[in-house]
Amino acid sequence: MPLLIMASVYYFTFFCYSEDQFSFST
């Protein structure tokens, strides 16, 4: 299911972008 892969990639990219944008300390 390509939809699942797309969702995973989108989520991962969003997470990385969010971390880079707000620079959250995890």
N, C-alpha and C positions, 0 to 999 in steps of 0.2 A: 504493500500500500504506500504509494508515493506521498499521499496526503499526510500520513503519519511522519514520514521523514521530513517533509517540508515544515510541518508544525514543530518538530524537534529542532531543526536548524533555525527556524524563526525565533523560537524561545531562547535558544542558546545565544543567538546574535543579539537579541533584545537585552539579555542579561549582561552580556559583555559590554554593549553600548551604554547600558544604564550605569554599570560599574565605572566605565571610563568617563561618563558624563558627570555623574555626581561624586565619583571617587569615594565610594562607601568602604569603610573599614570593616572587613569581615573577619 
